[in-house]
Amino acid sequence: MKKESGFIDLYERDCMNVIKDLPDNSIDLIVTDSPYRTTQR
C-alpha cells in the first residue's frame, strides 16, 4: 500500500520489494519499528 501526501510517500510493504522500485538517490529518511521487546534488557 502506498499513501501519498504533498511532502512524503509512505509504503506499507516489504522494504526489499519497495527499494527495488525506487530511483537511485531518492531516499532522504527511512523510519523503522523494531520487533516488539527486542530493545528491552
KEKE-3310 file (N, C-alpha, C; in steps of 0.2 Angstrom, whole numbers, plus 5000, padded with zeros to 4 digits):
npx = (5004:5003:5004:5001:5006:5008:5021:5027:5030:5022:5025:5018:5024:5034:5051:5061:5056:5050:5062:5068:5061:5062:5070:5088:5097:5085:5081:5078:5076:5073:5062:5060:5053:5057:5056:5044:5048:5062:5072:5072:5080)
npy = (4994:5011:5027:5044:5061:5078:5080:5068:5051:5036:5019:5003:4990:4976:4980:4976:4974:4986:4995:4991:4996:5010:5025:5028:5037:5043:5043:5051:5048:5034:5026:5015:5002:4992:4975:4969:4971:4969:4978:4979:4975)
npz = (5000:4996:5002:4998:5001:5000:5003:5008:5005:5010:5013:5015:5015:5011:5013:5005:4993:4990:4989:4978:4967:4968:4963:4961:4973:4979:4992:5007:5021:5031:5041:5054:5064:5077:5081:5093:5110:5108:5112:5125:5141)
capx = (5000:5007:5000:5004:5004:5012:5028:5030:5026:5023:5024:5017:5025:5041:5055:5066:5052:5049:5068:5070:5057:5064:5076:5094:5097:5079:5078:5081:5075:5070:5060:5059:5050:5060:5051:5042:5053:5069:5076:5072:5085)
capy = (5000:5017:5033:5050:5067:5083:5080:5062:5045:5031:5012:4998:4984:4973:4985:4974:4975:4994:4998:4989:5001:5017:5028:5030:5044:5046:5042:5055:5046:5028:5025:5008:5000:4986:4970:4970:4968:4967:4983:4978:4970)
capz = (5000:4996:5004:4996:5003:4996:5005:5009:5002:5015:5010:5020:5011:5012:5011:5000:4987:4988:4987:4971:4963:4970:4959:4964:4977:4980:4999:5012:5028:5032:5048:5055:5070:5078:5083:5100:5115:5106:5114:5132:5143)
cpx = (5005:5002:5004:5002:5008:5019:5031:5026:5027:5021:5023:5018:5032:5046:5060:5062:5051:5056:5070:5066:5059:5070:5082:5094:5091:5076:5082:5081:5071:5068:5058:5056:5053:5055:5050:5046:5060:5074:5076:5077:5083)
cpy = (5006:5023:5039:5056:5072:5083:5073:5056:5039:5024:5008:4992:4981:4978:4983:4974:4982:4997:4996:4994:5008:5019:5029:5037:5047:5046:5047:5052:5039:5027:5018:5007:4993:4981:4971:4967:4967:4972:4983:4973:4967)
cpz = (5000:4997:5002:4999:4999:4998:5006:5006:5008:5011:5015:5016:5013:5009:5005:4993:4985:4986:4980:4966:4963:4965:4963:4967:4978:4988:5003:5019:5027:5040:5049:5062:5072:5081:5091:5105:5113:5109:5122:5135:5149)
residu = (MET:LYS:LYS:GLU:SER:GLY:PHE:ILE:ASP:LEU:TYR:GLU:ARG:ASP:CYS:MET:ASN:VAL:ILE:LYS:ASP:LEU:PRO:ASP:ASN:SER:ILE:ASP:LEU:ILE:VAL:THR:ASP:SER:PRO:TYR:ARG:THR:THR:GLN:ARG)
# end
